[in-house]
Amino acid sequence: MVVTVIIGLLNAFTPQKSLDEFQDVYLVMELMDANLCQVIQMDLDHERMSYLLYQMLCGIKHLHSAGIIHRDLKPSNIVVKSDCTLKILDFGLARTAGTTFMMTPYVVTRYYRAPEVILGMGYTENVDIWSVGCIMGEMIRGGVLFPGTDHIDQWNKIIEQLGTPSQDFMSRLQPTVRNYVENRPRYPGYSFDRLFPDVLFPAESTDHNRLKASQARDLLSRMLVIDPERRISVDEALMHPYINVWYDEAEVNAPAPGPYDHSVDDREHTVDQWKELIYKEVMDYELVYNTPGGGVGAGGAHGTPNTHAPPSAATNAAADGDPDHRPNHR
């Protein structure tokens, strides 16, 4: 099965006819109806919220299987169609796991930034899981969970709600960071029942899936864990009762196209050398895909239809941009 949760590349070309003229590259991708920022403003039932999260987690698993960390998951980087099909896009900050090049705190839009990134610790693939937790919480509340004005305020917003982390976590911080964190007021945090009360959720589903607010809260409590060593993994999240009603082995474990060759990230080139390399890449692509008999772009442009998606998505109003037909904000 082809991986279809990652945005597909339909075409790549340049209007310039020579290396000397080369200035522009056009990437043509799939047309979607809305991004998740628009969907968040809607009253999603449990089935749609669960299914959207399932697809996000499938996409993250496929990326991680190829050795890639997205590092910038946020609602504007997730797009949907009216049939609830979801795609992940924008890999401008994505990096391969296990490289020193990726260990920078200036990743992920602040609101979705994991604690280990804020505090300058080393990090791994599960920074993406924290981001999914923030997105899920935003889908439930209808607003950003941790709206920090800078990285210090971001940390404060997190501990005010989730509580001050354990001493074991503190011991892994750099001395100067640890000194600051330990001298902050200590917060007990709130229970997830209080952070996400029943009133924020839709009515429990009446079909055989029986998805519940308590299941959603439990999943959130496992993703929004300050200590990355205790945070749920993508495989564990996919098996969670709130998610695994959609589990399809062929989707979850679709073979990755192969590990990403991260050597390109480590190369040192002049601007002119990079220009020449990019131009050659585009020309090679055009030769294969933009000539008679050539195929569609990488990844399978249109993917395969969803066979177990909810019967109708809550994204139509977002796609149409018609506020009169948009469900009330929570």
N, C-alpha and C positions, 0 to 999 in steps of 0.2 A: 504493500500500500504506500502511495506517495504521501509524504508529510504535507498537509494542507493548512495547518494552523499558522504557518509563517507566510507573510504576504508574498505573493508570487510575482516574479519579474517577467513581464510579457515581452519587453523589448528594450534595447539599449542602442543608442546611435548618436552620431554627431553630424551636424549640418556642414561642418568644415571638411574640405577635401584634401588637406595636407597637414603635416605636422606643424609647419610654420604658422598656418592659420588657426590651428586647433585652440579653442577656448571653452567650448561648451560640451557637456555630456547630458543627454536626456535619458532618464530611466522611466520606462512606462510600466506601471504596476496595475494590479487589479482595482477596479472601481468598486468602492464600498458605499454604504448608505449613510453612515454616521460614525462618529467616534464615541468612546465610552463617556466622555464628558456630557454628551447629550442624553445618553441612556440613563445616566445617574440621576437626572432630573425627573425620572419616571418612577411610577410605582410598579416595580418588578415583583412578580410572584416568585415563590420559592423555586419552581421548576426552571424559570428563565435565569434567575440568579445563579442557581446551582449549575446549570448547563454552561453558562458563560464562564464561570470559574473553572469548570472541568476543561474547557477548551484552552483557557489561559495556562493551566497546569500542564496540559499535554504539550503545548508549544514550548514551555520552559523546559520540560523534560527532554524534548527533541534538541533544543539548543545545548543543554548541559551534556547530553550524550555525545554531541559533536565537539565538546570541550569549550563551549562558548557561554559566557555570562553576559546577559543583556545589559545590566547595570543602569538602565534608565526606563524601567517600567513605570508607566503612569497612564491615566485615562486617555490622554490625547495620543498616546502611542499604541492604542488598541482600538481597532475598528470593527464594525459589525454590519451585517446585512439584515434586511427585514425578516429573514427566515432564521435569525439567531446565529448564523455563521459568524465566527469571530476570527480575526487575524491579528497577529503581532507585527509591528513594523518599527522603523527607525532604529537602525543598528549603529548609529554614529558613535555611541560610547561603548559598544560591545567590545569585549576583549576575551582572550583565551584564558582559561583557568591555569593557574600555576606559573604565570609569568610575572616578573617583577615590574614590568611596564604598567600592569593594570593596577598596582597597589597605590592608588591616589585617592584622596578624599573628595576630589572634585568630580564626583560622579553622582548620578541620580538627582533629579529635581528634588529640592530640599524636603518637601513634604513627604516624600516616599523613601527617604534615605535611611538605611538601617543604622542602628546605634553603633555598630562596630566601624562603620564608615565615618560617622560623625566624630567618633573618638580617635580616629587615626590608627585603629588596630588593623592587623591583617584580616583579609576576608576571603570568603569562598563563594560557591554558587548560591548558598542560601540567603545572600543579600536579596536575590530576586524573590524569595518567599516572603520576606518582610514587606517588600513592595506590594505583592499580591494581597497580603493582609491589610495594608493601608487602603488599597483599592476596594477590597471587599467591604471594609468598614465604611468607606465613603458611599458605596452603593446602598448600604443599609441606612446610614444617617442622612444622606443627601448633601453632605458637606465634608470638607477636608478634616481628617482626624487630628493631625498635628500641624497646625498652620504657623510654624515658626517664622520669625522675621529674619533670623540669621542662625548660624549653626549652634550657638549657645542657647538661644531661645528655643530652637528645635529640640535640643536635649531636654530642656526644662519642660516643654510641652509633653514629651514622652513620659518622663518620670512622674509628673503630676498625675497622669492618668493610670499608668501601669505600675508605679511604685519604684522606689530606689532599688537598684539591683543588689545582688548578694556580694558579700565580701570576696568570695571566690572570683567573681567577675572583676571586681575592683583590682584584685591582685595581678590581673593580666594586662592592666593598662600601663602606659608609659608613666614614669614618675611624676612629670609635671601635670599630665592629664589627670592622673589618679589624685593628686593633691587637690586639684580644682573640684573634681567630682565628689570627693569625700567631704569637702567643706561646703557643699551645697546643702540646703535644708533637706532632711530626710522625709520622703513621702511614703505613706503606706499603700497608696494606689487604691483603685476601686475594683470591685468585682465586675466581671463581664456582664452579669445580670443587670448591674447598675449602669454600666457604660452603654449597653445595648439592650434596653428594656423591651418587653414584648410589644409595646405600642409602636415601635419603629418597624416592626416586621409585618408582612402580609399575613392573612389568615393561614393557618396550617393547611397544607394540601389535603384534598380528600381522595386523591387517587391512590393506587397501590404503593406509590413511592413513600407516602407519608413523611414528606420532608417537614422539619420542624425548626422553630426558632432556636430551641435548645441545641440542636445539632449545629446550626450555623454559628452560634456563640462558642460552642466547643472548638470548632475548627479555627475561629478567630483567635481564641485563647492559646492555640498551639502555634499559630503563625506569628502573632504579635508578641514574641518572647524576646526580651532584650538580650539575653545571653544566646549567641548564635549556636553554641554547643548543645543547647536544650531546645532549639527551634525545630519544628517539624520539617522533614525533608520533602521533596517534591513527590517521591514515591509513596511516602506515608500519607501525604495530603490526598493523592489520587485514590487511596484506599479508604479514606474517611467516609463515614456513612452519609454525610451531606453531599459527597461528590460521586461515590462509586456506583450510584444508581445508573450512571451513564457509561460506566467502564466498558471499554471495548479493547480487547487485547491488541487487535490489529492497529488501532489508533494510538494507543498508549505506547506501544513498543514498535512502532513503525521504524524500520532501519534508517539510521542516519546516513546521509550521503558520504560519510567518512569524516574523520577528524579534520577540523579546520587547520590549514597550514598557516601557523602564526608567524612564520619566518618573515612575512611581509611587514609585520609590525616592528620587527627588530632591525630592519635595514636602514642604512643611512644613505640618502641620495640627495643630490642637489635638486632644485626646483625643475630645472630642465630635464634631468634624468627621470624624475617622477612624471613629468609631462609626457615624455617619450613612452614610458612604460604604460601609462593609462591609455594613451592613444593606440598603442599596439593591442592592448586588451580589447578596446572597443572595436578596432578593425577585425580582430579575430572573431569577436562575437557576431559582428555584422556578416562576416563571411559564412558562418555556420547557420545563423537564424534569419538573416534578411536576404537570402538568395532563394530562387525557385527551388522548392523541395526541402528547404530548411524547416526546422521544427519550431515549436513555440519555446519561449524563454525558460530559464531555469526554474525548477521546482514544480512544473506543471501549472500552467496559468490558472486554470479554472478549478482545479482540484476535483474532488468527488462530492456528490451531494450528501447532505446529512441525512442519515436514515433514521436517527432516533432523536432529532431535535424536537423541542416543544412545538405544538401545532401552529402557533402564530407568535411572532415576536412582538415585544413592546417597543420596537424601534421605529415603527412607521411614522409617528408624529415627529420624531427627531429628524428622520430623513426628509420628511416633507417640509419641515420648518414651520408648521402651522400651530401656533400657540393655542388656538381655540380647541384643538383636538388633543392637546397634551394633558395627560393626567396631572392632577394637582401634586405639587411638591409635598414631600412628607412633612 
